């Protein structure tokens, strides 16, 4: 009887850990592409994994910062502008204070004001 309970429990735990590992890989790849300011590879990666930046923005942290603050710190203007254009206005407005780059701040203001 114990064997019948242990086998499904082990199988369930092994399956449950796979998405967390995949999520960590996705977050690391997104951070790398933002740091390199490689818009083409970022877009390709998001598309091949069927991910929208607006869906993962809140869950991805790069060096303890949100993606836009990280892009601003690394002077990644192209990928930062891409994210600003893909995020909802309210989300951009909420993270505006964390953006240090004048260029990205201007793009965010333009997105907020229409």
RACORRA-V628560 format. One record per residue. RES is the residue in three letters. PHI is phi in degrees with one decimal (999 if undefined). Layout:
res:RES phi:PHI
res:RES phi:PHI
This chain:
res:UNK phi:999
res:UNK phi:-65.1
res:UNK phi:-63.0
res:UNK phi:-66.6
res:UNK phi:-84.9
res:UNK phi:-71.6
res:UNK phi:-60.5
res:UNK phi:-64.9
res:UNK phi:-65.4
res:UNK phi:-65.3
res:UNK phi:-62.4
res:UNK phi:-65.5
res:UNK phi:-66.4
res:UNK phi:-69.5
res:UNK phi:-72.7
res:UNK phi:-68.3
res:UNK phi:-84.4
res:UNK phi:-64.8
res:UNK phi:-61.8
res:UNK phi:-64.5
res:UNK phi:-65.7
res:UNK phi:-63.1
res:UNK phi:-63.9
res:UNK phi:-65.6
res:UNK phi:-65.5
res:UNK phi:-63.7
res:UNK phi:-61.5
res:UNK phi:-64.0
res:UNK phi:-64.2
res:UNK phi:-61.0
res:UNK phi:-61.8
res:UNK phi:-63.6
res:UNK phi:-68.3
res:UNK phi:-67.2
res:UNK phi:-61.9
res:UNK phi:-79.5
res:UNK phi:56.3
res:UNK phi:-105.1
res:UNK phi:-63.1
res:UNK phi:-62.3
res:UNK phi:-68.9
res:UNK phi:-63.2
res:UNK phi:-62.5
res:UNK phi:-62.8
res:UNK phi:-65.1
res:UNK phi:-62.6
res:UNK phi:-68.4
res:UNK phi:-67.6
res:UNK phi:-98.2
res:UNK phi:53.5
res:UNK phi:-117.6
res:UNK phi:-108.5
res:UNK phi:-59.9
res:UNK phi:-66.3
res:UNK phi:-82.5
res:UNK phi:-108.6
res:UNK phi:-56.5
res:UNK phi:-69.3
res:UNK phi:-91.7
res:UNK phi:-100.9
res:UNK phi:-121.4
res:UNK phi:-116.0
res:UNK phi:53.0
res:UNK phi:77.9
res:UNK phi:-118.5
res:UNK phi:-71.0
res:UNK phi:-61.2
res:UNK phi:-70.3
res:UNK phi:-64.9
res:UNK phi:-65.6
res:UNK phi:-61.8
res:UNK phi:-64.6
res:UNK phi:-63.3
res:UNK phi:-88.0
res:UNK phi:58.4
res:UNK phi:-92.6
res:UNK phi:-71.8
res:UNK phi:-69.4
res:UNK phi:-71.4
res:UNK phi:-63.7
res:UNK phi:-65.6
res:UNK phi:-58.8
res:UNK phi:-64.2
res:UNK phi:-59.6
res:UNK phi:-73.0
res:UNK phi:-91.8
res:UNK phi:-84.3
res:UNK phi:-64.2
res:UNK phi:-56.6
res:UNK phi:-62.1
res:UNK phi:-67.5
res:UNK phi:-64.0
res:UNK phi:-62.5
res:UNK phi:-70.4
res:UNK phi:-105.4
res:UNK phi:-56.4
res:UNK phi:-66.3
res:UNK phi:-85.8
res:UNK phi:-86.2
res:UNK phi:-97.3
res:UNK phi:-73.6
res:UNK phi:-62.2
res:UNK phi:-66.7
res:UNK phi:-71.3
res:UNK phi:-63.6
res:UNK phi:-63.8
res:UNK phi:-65.1
res:UNK phi:-67.1
res:UNK phi:-61.1
res:UNK phi:-63.5
res:UNK phi:-67.1
res:UNK phi:-68.4
res:UNK phi:-83.1
res:UNK phi:94.6
